Structures are given as structure tokens and as C-alpha cells.
Amino acid sequence: MRPLLEVTSDRQDWRTGDAKDAVADHVGITEDDRTELLASGKQLAYANRIGGAKTYLTKAGLHESLKRGWVRIADGRLNVLSSGEAINNAFLQ
């Protein structure tokens, strides 16, 4: 979840697909890993995980879902990145 917050910390509006690609670049996901599909064979595994992170961050109020397919870090939430705390499910609750 932290890499997605870091990517969106520029306060710009991000297309979800672009944010997923930026996170993959940010954390060094290889081209081979970017082609790995879920067991269903219908969705990329890395994109699914980043999409899940986006959902959790939005529900916790750290991201704003502007409209379908767009996201940005919520106002006043940059401090979460500098807090040093692990951003996990326990933190989000």
C-alpha cells in the first residue's frame, strides 16, 4: 500500500492503470512478473494486488476516488508517508 501512496503523493489525479504501472516501476516488478496472471487467467496478478491496495486506501480515507478509474491521495494525508508506520490492514483500521 505504501508504494501506491508514494506514487500518488504528487497530489495529481492518476488514472488507475497509470498508477498501477508507476507502482510496478517504483518497486521494480520485472516484465516477466507483469505478465503473471491470477489463477482465473483473466487478470494480471500485480494489477489485482495494486487494485486491492487502492480499494483499502480509499476506504480508509487516504485516497480519494475521483470518478471510476481515477485516484489521488486525499487532502492532508501526506503525513502518513512521513510517519514511518507500516501501512497495513491494522494501520488502516
MDTraj code that builds the backbone (N, CA, C; nanometers):
import mdtraj as md
import numpy as np

residues = "MET ARG PRO LEU LEU GLU VAL THR SER ASP ARG GLN ASP TRP ARG THR GLY ASP ALA LYS ASP ALA VAL ALA ASP HIS VAL GLY ILE THR GLU ASP ASP ARG THR GLU LEU LEU ALA SER GLY LYS GLN LEU ALA TYR ALA ASN ARG ILE GLY GLY ALA LYS THR TYR LEU THR LYS ALA GLY LEU HIS GLU SER LEU LYS ARG GLY TRP VAL ARG ILE ALA ASP GLY ARG LEU ASN VAL LEU SER SER GLY GLU ALA ILE ASN ASN ALA PHE LEU GLN".split()
xyz = np.array([
    [0.0819, -0.1196, 0.0000],
    [0.0000, 0.0000, 0.0000],
    [0.0861, 0.1257, 0.0000],
    [0.1991, 0.1179, 0.0694],
    [0.2881, 0.2339, 0.0741],
    [0.3345, 0.2776, -0.0661],
    [0.3762, 0.1849, -0.1539],
    [0.4204, 0.2296, -0.2859],
    [0.3117, 0.3053, -0.3630],
    [0.1871, 0.2648, -0.3485],
    [0.0794, 0.3368, -0.4163],
    [0.0633, 0.4763, -0.3577],
    [0.0724, 0.4893, -0.2272],
    [0.0685, 0.6226, -0.1656],
    [0.1864, 0.7073, -0.2111],
    [0.3043, 0.6463, -0.2188],
    [0.4228, 0.7212, -0.2627],
    [0.4062, 0.7717, -0.4055],
    [0.3548, 0.6878, -0.4927],
    [0.3352, 0.7281, -0.6325],
    [0.2347, 0.8426, -0.6417],
    [0.1279, 0.8348, -0.5653],
    [0.0237, 0.9372, -0.5738],
    [0.0491, 1.0580, -0.4835],
    [0.1612, 1.0600, -0.4160],
    [0.1906, 1.1703, -0.3232],
    [0.2160, 1.3025, -0.3945],
    [0.2219, 1.3011, -0.5268],
    [0.2410, 1.4255, -0.6021],
    [0.1139, 1.5096, -0.6101],
    [0.0038, 1.4575, -0.5511],
    [-0.1269, 1.5258, -0.5452],
    [-0.1919, 1.5439, -0.6820],
    [-0.1421, 1.4730, -0.7814],
    [-0.2039, 1.4763, -0.9134],
    [-0.3171, 1.3746, -0.9198],
    [-0.4055, 1.3926, -1.0153],
    [-0.5090, 1.2944, -1.0420],
    [-0.4472, 1.1853, -1.1292],
    [-0.4599, 1.0617, -1.0858],
    [-0.3985, 0.9490, -1.1553],
    [-0.5042, 0.8576, -1.2140],
    [-0.4874, 0.8201, -1.3400],
    [-0.5651, 0.7089, -1.3946],
    [-0.5188, 0.5848, -1.3216],
    [-0.6096, 0.5007, -1.2833],
    [-0.5736, 0.3823, -1.2069],
    [-0.4712, 0.2972, -1.2815],
    [-0.4887, 0.2785, -1.4104],
    [-0.3942, 0.1995, -1.4891],
    [-0.2548, 0.2589, -1.4886],
    [-0.2467, 0.3915, -1.5007],
    [-0.1162, 0.4585, -1.4970],
    [-0.0518, 0.4455, -1.3588],
    [-0.1336, 0.4552, -1.2551],
    [-0.0817, 0.4400, -1.1187],
    [-0.0275, 0.2993, -1.0971],
    [-0.0978, 0.1990, -1.1497],
    [-0.0509, 0.0607, -1.1366],
    [0.0841, 0.0429, -1.2056],
    [0.0983, 0.0983, -1.3258],
    [0.2256, 0.0895, -1.3974],
    [0.3363, 0.1633, -1.3223],
    [0.3032, 0.2802, -1.2673],
    [0.4024, 0.3584, -1.1930],
    [0.4469, 0.2851, -1.0667],
    [0.3539, 0.2196, -0.9989],
    [0.3889, 0.1417, -0.8795],
    [0.4791, 0.0250, -0.9194],
    [0.4447, -0.0428, -1.0273],
    [0.5258, -0.1551, -1.0742],
    [0.6680, -0.1087, -1.1046],
    [0.6827, 0.0073, -1.1680],
    [0.8154, 0.0639, -1.1943],
    [0.8850, 0.0996, -1.0634],
    [0.8107, 0.1615, -0.9733],
    [0.8637, 0.2098, -0.8455],
    [0.9230, 0.0968, -0.7610],
    [0.8569, -0.0167, -0.7609],
    [0.9043, -0.1289, -0.6780],
    [0.9865, -0.2300, -0.7565],
    [1.0024, -0.2077, -0.8854],
    [1.0890, -0.2932, -0.9654],
    [1.0278, -0.4263, -1.0072],
    [0.9000, -0.4282, -1.0337],
    [0.8381, -0.5502, -1.0836],
    [0.8899, -0.5754, -1.2248],
    [0.9427, -0.6946, -1.2468],
    [1.0024, -0.7273, -1.3765],
    [0.8954, -0.7435, -1.4839],
    [0.9390, -0.7366, -1.6081],
    [0.8461, -0.7564, -1.7194],
    [0.7836, -0.8956, -1.7142],
    [0.8638, -0.9964, -1.6764],
    [0.8095, -1.1321, -1.6645],
    [0.7006, -1.1377, -1.5577],
    [0.7247, -1.0741, -1.4428],
    [0.6249, -1.0745, -1.3356],
    [0.4996, -0.9970, -1.3745],
    [0.5146, -0.8999, -1.4624],
    [0.3987, -0.8211, -1.5062],
    [0.3057, -0.8994, -1.5980],
    [0.3505, -1.0118, -1.6465],
    [0.2660, -1.0939, -1.7330],
    [0.1984, -1.2082, -1.6577],
    [0.2315, -1.2254, -1.5291],
    [0.1727, -1.3332, -1.4491],
    [0.0246, -1.3060, -1.4265],
    [-0.0555, -1.4069, -1.4547],
    [-0.1997, -1.3951, -1.4395],
    [-0.2460, -1.4622, -1.3106],
    [-0.3605, -1.4196, -1.2610],
    [-0.4249, -1.4886, -1.1499],
    [-0.4676, -1.6273, -1.1966],
    [-0.5057, -1.7125, -1.1052],
    [-0.5476, -1.8483, -1.1391],
    [-0.6628, -1.8499, -1.2398],
    [-0.7458, -1.7483, -1.2364],
    [-0.8579, -1.7397, -1.3309],
    [-0.8096, -1.7196, -1.4739],
    [-0.6860, -1.6685, -1.4870],
    [-0.6312, -1.6429, -1.6191],
    [-0.6848, -1.5181, -1.6855],
    [-0.7566, -1.4368, -1.6109],
    [-0.8229, -1.3207, -1.6702],
    [-0.7687, -1.1855, -1.6251],
    [-0.6843, -1.1857, -1.5226],
    [-0.6343, -1.0579, -1.4718],
    [-0.4890, -1.0719, -1.4314],
    [-0.4129, -0.9644, -1.4553],
    [-0.2729, -0.9624, -1.4144],
    [-0.2638, -0.9598, -1.2626],
    [-0.1769, -1.0434, -1.2081],
    [-0.1650, -1.0561, -1.0626],
    [-0.1216, -0.9246, -0.9980],
    [-0.0198, -0.8583, -1.0552],
    [0.0283, -0.7337, -0.9938],
    [-0.0790, -0.6262, -0.9971],
    [-0.1536, -0.6185, -1.1062],
    [-0.2584, -0.5169, -1.1179],
    [-0.3706, -0.5445, -1.0180],
    [-0.4009, -0.6707, -0.9962],
    [-0.5021, -0.7079, -0.8985],
    [-0.4617, -0.6655, -0.7582],
    [-0.3353, -0.6887, -0.7227],
    [-0.2879, -0.6533, -0.5883],
    [-0.2871, -0.5021, -0.5673],
    [-0.2453, -0.4296, -0.6688],
    [-0.2433, -0.2837, -0.6574],
    [-0.3865, -0.2304, -0.6532],
    [-0.4751, -0.2911, -0.7293],
    [-0.6164, -0.2523, -0.7240],
    [-0.6755, -0.2743, -0.5858],
    [-0.6368, -0.3843, -0.5224],
    [-0.6822, -0.4100, -0.3856],
    [-0.6298, -0.3058, -0.2893],
    [-0.5028, -0.2674, -0.3068],
    [-0.4446, -0.1632, -0.2217],
    [-0.5202, -0.0324, -0.2392],
    [-0.5552, 0.0005, -0.3629],
    [-0.6312, 0.1230, -0.3903],
    [-0.7650, 0.1200, -0.3169],
    [-0.8316, 0.0061, -0.3203],
    [-0.9605, -0.0065, -0.2514],
    [-0.9456, 0.0160, -0.1014],
    [-0.8476, -0.0500, -0.0404],
    [-0.8258, -0.0349, 0.1037],
    [-0.7886, 0.1087, 0.1401],
    [-0.7029, 0.1709, 0.0610],
    [-0.6616, 0.3082, 0.0900],
    [-0.7787, 0.4052, 0.0762],
    [-0.8643, 0.3813, -0.0210],
    [-0.9808, 0.4677, -0.0394],
    [-1.0783, 0.4513, 0.0773],
    [-1.1046, 0.3268, 0.1173],
    [-1.1966, 0.3025, 0.2293],
    [-1.1443, 0.3619, 0.3594],
    [-1.0116, 0.3683, 0.3741],
    [-0.9517, 0.4247, 0.4956],
    [-0.9407, 0.5772, 0.4891],
    [-0.9784, 0.6363, 0.3771],
    [-0.9748, 0.7819, 0.3644],
    [-0.8386, 0.8384, 0.3258],
    [-0.7461, 0.7530, 0.2848],
    [-0.6141, 0.8011, 0.2434],
    [-0.6099, 0.8355, 0.0952],
    [-0.6995, 0.7788, 0.0190],
    [-0.7132, 0.8098, -0.1229],
    [-0.8537, 0.8607, -0.1487],
    [-0.8636, 0.9437, -0.2497],
    [-0.9933, 0.9896, -0.2974],
    [-1.0190, 0.9230, -0.4314],
    [-1.1354, 0.8656, -0.4464],
    [-1.1751, 0.8093, -0.5741],
    [-1.2538, 0.9177, -0.6466],
    [-1.1909, 0.9799, -0.7430],
    [-1.2497, 1.0961, -0.8092],
    [-1.3687, 1.0583, -0.8952],
    [-1.3485, 0.9603, -0.9766],
    [-1.4526, 0.9006, -1.0595],
    [-1.3977, 0.7654, -1.0999],
    [-1.4791, 0.6854, -1.1591],
    [-1.4357, 0.5495, -1.1943],
    [-1.3038, 0.5544, -1.2717],
    [-1.2059, 0.4810, -1.2201],
    [-1.0779, 0.4712, -1.2890],
    [-0.9773, 0.5796, -1.2569],
    [-1.0067, 0.6657, -1.1608],
    [-0.9154, 0.7746, -1.1231],
    [-0.8960, 0.7766, -0.9720],
    [-0.7788, 0.8221, -0.9287],
    [-0.7480, 0.8262, -0.7860],
    [-0.6452, 0.9356, -0.7583],
    [-0.6439, 0.9833, -0.6356],
    [-0.5369, 1.0722, -0.5881],
    [-0.5299, 1.0592, -0.4366],
    [-0.4167, 1.0984, -0.3807],
    [-0.4019, 1.0946, -0.2356],
    [-0.4961, 1.2005, -0.1766],
    [-0.5576, 1.1683, -0.0662],
    [-0.6548, 1.2583, -0.0036],
    [-0.5845, 1.3786, 0.0597],
    [-0.6557, 1.4891, 0.0655],
    [-0.6020, 1.6104, 0.1282],
    [-0.5563, 1.5804, 0.2706],
    [-0.4409, 1.6308, 0.3060],
    [-0.3899, 1.6189, 0.4412],
    [-0.3373, 1.4816, 0.4778],
    [-0.3166, 1.3945, 0.3808],
    [-0.2736, 1.2578, 0.4119],
    [-0.1276, 1.2299, 0.3786],
    [-0.0538, 1.3292, 0.3330],
    [0.0884, 1.3096, 0.3066],
    [0.1654, 1.2756, 0.4332],
    [0.1126, 1.3184, 0.5480],
    [0.1803, 1.2906, 0.6750],
    [0.1893, 1.1415, 0.7052],
    [0.1033, 1.0621, 0.6481],
    [0.1075, 0.9176, 0.6698],
    [0.2393, 0.8603, 0.6178],
    [0.2866, 0.9129, 0.5066],
    [0.4122, 0.8642, 0.4491],
    [0.5311, 0.8973, 0.5385],
    [0.5289, 1.0125, 0.6009],
    [0.6417, 1.0533, 0.6845],
    [0.6323, 0.9984, 0.8275],
    [0.5219, 0.9326, 0.8599],
    [0.5037, 0.8825, 0.9965],
    [0.5967, 0.7663, 1.0288],
    [0.6429, 0.6955, 0.9266],
    [0.7294, 0.5814, 0.9491],
    [0.6550, 0.4542, 0.9866],
    [0.5253, 0.4628, 1.0047],
    [0.4468, 0.3442, 1.0407],
    [0.4253, 0.2553, 0.9193],
    [0.4156, 0.1264, 0.9453],
    [0.3819, 0.0323, 0.8385],
    [0.2385, 0.0579, 0.7968],
    [0.2171, 0.0682, 0.6680],
    [0.0819, 0.0885, 0.6180],
    [0.0270, -0.0484, 0.5801],
    [-0.0469, -0.1059, 0.6724],
    [-0.1049, -0.2384, 0.6536],
    [-0.2506, -0.2334, 0.6991],
    [-0.3170, -0.3486, 0.6965],
    [-0.4592, -0.3502, 0.7329],
    [-0.4828, -0.3015, 0.8754],
    [-0.3962, -0.3364, 0.9674],
    [-0.4118, -0.2918, 1.1061],
    [-0.4026, -0.1400, 1.1145],
    [-0.3080, -0.0809, 1.0452],
    [-0.2926, 0.0648, 1.0449],
    [-0.4166, 0.1309, 0.9847],
    [-0.4680, 0.0756, 0.8767],
    [-0.5822, 0.1360, 0.8084],
    [-0.7089, 0.1320, 0.8920],
    [-0.7194, 0.0329, 0.9802],
    [-0.8392, 0.0245, 1.0642],
    [-0.8282, 0.1250, 1.1766],
])
top = md.Topology()
chain = top.add_chain()
for i, resn in enumerate(residues, 1):
    res = top.add_residue(resn, chain, resSeq=i)
    for name in ("N", "CA", "C"):
        top.add_atom(name, md.element.get_by_symbol(name[0]), res)
traj = md.Trajectory(xyz[None], top)
